[in-house]
Each structure stands twice: as C-alpha cells, then as structure tokens.
Amino acid sequence: MADLYALVGEHLEKARTAAHGRSAELLLHDGPLRQSLIVLTTGTELGEHDAPTAATLFVLRGRVALTTGDDTLELAEGEFAPVPHKRHGLTALDDSAVVLTAVTEV
C-alpha cells in the first residue's frame, strides 16, 4: 500500500530539481495492467507519443493539457479522462501529479 499524496510530495521535490522537470514511479505492474505516478513542474511537457491499448489519466494535483493533433483537453485536480487511442502529449499547466492507468496488451 502506498500513500499517493506523500509520493506526490516526494516526486514534486525531485521534479523541481531535475533538469527535465519531471519525476515518475511505477506504482503497479500486474500482467498487462500498469499504474504510474507522473509528476511534472509547470510548463513541462511529455512529447507526443503512441497510446497504449487502453488508458486513463487521473489528476491528483494541478492542471494538465492532454493534446492530440489540434485537440486539447484540460484536466484539473480530481478529474480523469480516457487517453485517446492515437498519438498524444501532456503538458503541465501548473505543478501537477497524475496517475496513468494503462493496459499494455489484450
């Protein structure tokens, strides 16, 4: 068992001192299911990348923008959304922490 909010604090400190402005930890890896905590400082981007088979993004802290091509979905603390089934990117609009839940194969 993990205290997610304590982990957010730890990873935010790491992200603030990292040159790339982010820190992450794999929380769960059970067969094709993965859950990761990703912490980004304001303005940090995860560049465009391919989508897993299925995934959701839950915002624990801050605000993020999930982008796909010309479309942008802003998510705030407490909100979640499915990750689009196409190339996408993520930008922190504030210091942010998200939990990415992904199924990597069917």
C-alpha positions in Angstrom: 0.0 0.0 0.0 1.2 3.5 -0.8 0.2 7.0 0.3 -0.2 8.7 -3.0 -0.2 12.2 -1.6 3.1 11.5 0.2 4.5 10.2 -3.0 3.3 13.3 -4.9 5.3 15.5 -2.4 8.4 13.4 -2.8 8.3 13.3 -6.6 7.5 17.0 -6.8 10.7 17.8 -4.9 12.6 15.5 -7.4 10.9 17.1 -10.4 11.8 20.6 -9.2 15.5 19.7 -9.1 15.5 17.6 -12.3 16.7 19.2 -15.5 13.7 17.8 -17.4 11.2 18.9 -14.7 9.6 15.6 -14.1 9.7 12.5 -11.9 7.7 9.2 -12.1 7.2 5.9 -10.3 5.6 2.7 -11.4 3.0 2.0 -8.8 1.6 -1.3 -10.0 2.7 -3.8 -12.7 0.3 -6.8 -12.8 0.4 -8.6 -16.2 -0.8 -6.1 -18.8 -2.0 -3.6 -16.2 0.2 -0.7 -15.2 -0.3 2.3 -12.9 2.2 5.1 -12.8 2.5 8.3 -10.9 3.9 11.1 -13.1 4.8 14.5 -11.6 5.5 17.5 -13.8 6.5 21.0 -13.0 4.7 23.9 -14.6 5.3 24.0 -18.3 6.9 20.6 -18.5 5.8 18.5 -21.5 5.7 14.8 -22.3 6.2 15.0 -26.0 3.9 13.3 -28.4 3.9 9.5 -28.1 1.8 6.5 -29.0 -1.1 5.4 -26.9 -1.3 2.1 -25.0 -4.1 -0.4 -25.8 -6.3 1.4 -23.2 -5.6 4.0 -20.6 -7.0 6.7 -18.3 -5.4 9.7 -16.8 -6.4 10.9 -13.3 -5.2 14.3 -12.0 -4.2 14.2 -8.3 -2.8 17.7 -8.2 -2.6 20.8 -10.5 -3.8 21.1 -14.1 -2.7 19.4 -17.3 -3.4 19.6 -21.0 -3.8 16.4 -22.9 -3.2 17.1 -26.6 -3.9 15.1 -29.7 -3.2 16.8 -33.0 -5.2 20.1 -32.9 -7.4 19.0 -30.0 -6.6 19.9 -26.3 -8.4 18.6 -23.2 -7.6 20.4 -20.0 -8.0 18.4 -16.8 -7.9 19.8 -13.3 -7.4 18.2 -9.9 -9.9 15.4 -9.3 -10.8 15.0 -13.0 -10.0 12.0 -15.1 -10.4 11.1 -18.8 -9.6 8.2 -21.1 -6.3 8.6 -23.1 -7.1 8.9 -26.8 -6.3 5.9 -29.0 -3.8 7.9 -31.0 -0.6 9.8 -30.6 -0.8 12.4 -27.8 1.2 14.6 -25.5 0.8 16.0 -22.0 1.7 19.5 -20.7 1.6 20.6 -17.0 -0.3 23.9 -16.8 0.6 24.0 -13.0 2.9 21.8 -10.9 0.9 18.6 -11.5 0.7 15.0 -10.5 -1.3 12.4 -12.5 -1.9 8.7 -12.2 -1.7 6.9 -15.6 -3.5 3.6 -15.6 -2.7 1.6 -18.7 -3.5 -1.8 -20.2 -0.5 -2.6 -22.4 -1.9 -5.6 -24.3 -5.1 -7.6 -24.7 
